[in-house]
Amino acid sequence: MLPSWMESLCLPCLDSANLSSTLPLDLSLWHRRFGHSNHDYVKQLHANDMVTGMTLSNKSKPDPICEPCLAGKMHANPFPTSYSRASQPLELVHIDLKGPIQVTSFGGYKYWAMFVDDHTRFKCGIGLKKKIRHLLCILAVQSLC
């Protein structure tokens, strides 16, 4: 029950969830309305009458490919495949800095720098106690060139 001064500010709410749509009330629509929830969960909501006014006028199977769901599950866009390689060692070096790791190593390292030579595919991992030390590693690799 709302206070009398608040009742004049509030608009009456619709009691039914399906009164504001012109789209077919199928499982795909309810899947989108419930934030792209699992289809089985949406079916359970309907079967157990957990949502007031939720009706399914179309019993067809939903499309198994939901593009927003797929996009939400992707971690990153894939890199385009490159078929070219460096022509000499140390011409192109890929660097990946990882950390901080939750458990410090026996040597006190919390970060790791991984270097991969594009020409030879030689890999070298270096432990770092502080993140800023990766700059010294990069300078050391550059001095090899």
N, C-alpha and C positions, 0 to 999 in steps of 0.2 A: 504494500500500500504506500503510495507516494504522498508526501505532504501536499496540502491544497495549493500552495504557491507554486509547486513544481509541476502539478498536473496541467496547468495552463501552458507551460513551456514545452511539454512533451507531446509528440504526435502519436496517435494510436498506431500500434504495431500490427502487422499482418500475422495471423495465427498460423498460416500455412506457408510452407517453404516453396510451393510450386506455383503461386499465384502471379509471379512477376516474370514469367518467361513465355516467349513465343516459339522457342526451340522445342524439338521433340524431347520428351522427358525420358531419355534412355540412360543406360549405365555410364556412357561416356560423358554426358553432361554432368551427372552427379560426381563422377571422378574428378572433373575439372573444378566443380564448385567446392569440393572438399579438399582443395589444395593438392590435387593429383595423388590422392590416397590410393592404396592398393585396391584393385577391383573387388577382391574377396572381402575386404573390410567394408566397402560400400554396400555389397550384397548383404552382409551381415547387419548393417545398419537398417536396411530396408526390411529384411526378414524378421527382425526382432522389434520392429516399429519403434526404433530409437530416435527417429526424427519425425516431428509432427508435419504432416502434409507431404511427405516424400512418396511420390508415386512413380511407377515405371510404366509408361504407356507403350513403350516399345521394348520387347523382350529379346531383341537381336543381340548377338554377341558383340562386345566392344572391339574396336580396332586394337590389335595387340601392340601396335607401334604408336606411341604417344611421343611426339617430337619434344615437347617441353620436359617430359620425364627423362628422355634420353639425354637432352642437353644438360639437365641437372645432375645426371650421373657422371658426365664427362669431367675429368680432372683438368684437362687442358686440350686445346686444339692440337692435333698431331702436326708435327713438323713435316714439311714436304721432303720426300726422299731425295737425297743428293747422291749422284753417281760420280761426282768428281772428288778426287783426293789430292792432298798436297803432293807436290812433286819431289820435295826434299825433306829430310828429317828436321824437325823443329820449325818448319815453315808455318804450320798451323798447330797450335796446342789447345786442346779443350780443357777447361778447368771447371771443377765442381767443388764448392766449399760446403761441407756438411757440419751441422752442429747448432747449438750445443747438444751433446749427447747427455742423457740423463745420468748415466753412471760414468764417472771419470775413470780413465784407464789407469793401469799401474804406474805409468810414467807421468800421470797428471794431465793427460791430453783430453780436452773437451771438444775439439774441432778436428776435422780431417779435410785436407785438400787433396783432391784426386786430379792428376794430370794425365792426359792421354794424347800422345803424339798422333796426328792424323795420318802421317805417311807410314810409319812403322807399326802403329797401333800399340806401341809400348806404353805401359801404364805404370804410374808411380804414385803411391799414396804417402802422404806426409802428415804426421800427427802434430797438432798445434795446441799449445796451452792457452793462447789468447787469439781471438779472431783476427786482430790487427796484424798478427804475424804472417798471414797469408800474403801480404804485400812483399815481404822479404823472400818468400818462396817464388813468387812471380818474377821478381828481379833476378833471382838465382837462375831460373830457367832462361830468362832473356839473355843473361850473360853467356850462356852456352852457345848462343847463335853466332 
